[in-house]
């Protein structure tokens, strides 16, 4: 089988010199093949599309302005805004000028923006107008920057990225693929931000591995949808940069607002959709609710056809479901969709299976910010529903100190592995084993075909009185299809202090939409939550059963990819229920 990166041989020596192209060189390869293809598109409010040639003209203009503003190779540049073509232009322009991009969460408080900007010694700042304007005037660091531009909107203190012009033309600054391309501050569930240092080779090698062989098949005719925040490596690599690698079109989403999302997907005729488990769960629940509203007969017919289509896809590799369910999929804006991708957390196999039955090809993946980010993908032609996918071909993955069931910490080496954390020697040293493998902090096992099966985070492991290991994420996944739950977190609590044995606690924030008009701390809500947990307990072995419920009256803090920040969940709550 020919690997995707073998195509680089025809461009090496002409468009780039290293083992891998830099990100600007990857763009230039696509430009050489598809100059008039759609590159960036937004529907805000009307369609606005830039071709690869037009994007390139903007990149030369903006990067020239950065160079004339005094940006030196290796200088760090903050990018802090919502998804937009301007965000994409800023990202690529910084790299064209030889700089290092430092994308930040646009929801981040101003004081954290200040702290991280000072920590990385930023030379330039790109931000949406509201982001720039909420930085206090007295912040000395902002005035000491070499320059700043607004992305979306008109800022009071700096020009728009669409208006700046260099005095003369400038060629792109050539960098090595081993040079630093990005510093990504992890917004993990522990809340302790660390700046992962990723080189051009780290990121580009991950892009190429994702589309290798049996994994993600993308062409220049595809339309990818950047819905999730682009400051997060998941969407940036798997959508934004994957689209550029193929000369495909990238549609920029307007936030996770269902009405806007459906509008974007329909108008853009999106063919590859990437999201997180929470969104896929909500879309499926909404779809099946509408089917049920048609009556029992219609619901039974649809579910029967789904079952039949699942059998036909799995056994005979045929997929009549695309025609059978065209009207249903159109309601989700997915009638042009070829592939759904799920990451940033495990998707329940039941949900995965139902999308497959509806005729959609579904890929689940796994990775970390520190790994650029993708490490595994579940191939369409050979997916295993309980696995997060097959290890990438250039990644050396092994299980450290496996137990009797083959479960241990997932350890990895490869070209997409970060160099460590920015100005953080202690955490960098702790990140790697003595023989150079990156510690993922995740527990899992592998089968003979290099498929990975995740259990959960090592730090979240619960050890019961009988010495049994319980992985909270496995229990949390069982609640994905219950509409009564907006959020659920499983954790251990000290059940017997003398034995230091842990019991299983469920921390629940009920769905306000489901329990509309009812007090969340009321008896009716409590009884229904208790009944659902009782039903799930019936499916669990004795040592995994939930023995304590904590019902919250406000939601738990979440990351930008909708993961609960476990360290911010209080040990006490307004309503406690022991069962």
Number of C-alpha atoms within 10 A of each C-alpha: 6 8 13 14 16 9 10 16 12 9 14 14 10 8 15 22 15 14 15 24 25 28 23 24 23 22 21 22 21 21 22 13 13 18 18 14 20 22 28 26 22 22 19 13 6 8 11 12 19 18 19 26 19 16 23 21 11 22 24 21 22 26 30 26 23 25 21 18 16 13 22 16 19 19 19 25 29 26 26 27 26 25 24 24 23 21 25 21 20 28 24 24 26 33 28 27 29 27 29 27 28 26 23 26 20 21 13 12 12 15 13 12 19 16 12 18 21 13 12 17 15 21 24 25 23 28 29 24 22 17 22 25 17 12 15 12 11 8 11 10 14 21 12 11 15 15 19 23 24 30 30 22 12 17 19 11 14 17 16 20 24 15 10 16 17 16 10 9 13 16 11 19 17 15 25 18 23 16 18 25 27 26 25 24 24 21 21 19 17 14 15 10 14 21 22 24 25 29 26 27 26 28 28 25 23 28 25 18 24 25 21 19 14 16 21 21 16 22 15 18 14 20 29 27 28 25 22 23 23 26 25 21 26 24 23 20 21 23 28 24 23 25 29 25 24 23 31 26 30 28 31 29 25 20 14 13 10 14 9 15 18 16 15 24 26 18 14 22 19 23 20 24 20 23 20 19 24 19 15 20 19 14 14 16 17 13 15 14 12 13 19 14 10 10 10 11 10 13 17 13 12 18 16 13 18 22 16 15 23 24 15 16 18 15 9 9 11 13 21 15 20 19 13 16 17 15 13 18 19 15 12 19 20 23 21 18 23 19 21 20 20 23 22 22 20 23 23 19 15 15 17 22 16 16 17 22 26 25 25 21 21 21 24 29 25 24 19 17 22 28 26 31 27 26 29 25 29 26 21 16 12 12 20 18 17 18 22 27 26 26 24 20 16 14 18 14 21 20 19 19 11 15 10 7 8 15 18 22 23 25 21 23 20 19 18 26 28 24 18 22 22 18 14 12 11 10 13 17 14 12 19 18 13 9 7 12 19 25 17 18 17 17 24 23 22 21 11 6 8 16 21 28 20 24 20 20 16 16 11 18 17 21 19 22 14 9 11 12 13 24 23 22 19 16 22 17 18 17 18 24 16 13 16 20 19 18 21 22 20 23 23 21 20 14 17 12 9 7 10 13 17 21 22 24 21 22 23 22 22 25 17 15 12 13 16 9 8 13 13 20 16 10 11 13 19 19 11 14 20 17 12 14 20 15 11 15 16 10 11 13 8 9 17 20 19 22 18 21 21 21 22 22 15 13 15 20 16 17 16 17 20 16 19 20 17 18 12 13 15 10 9 11 13 10 14 14 12 10 9
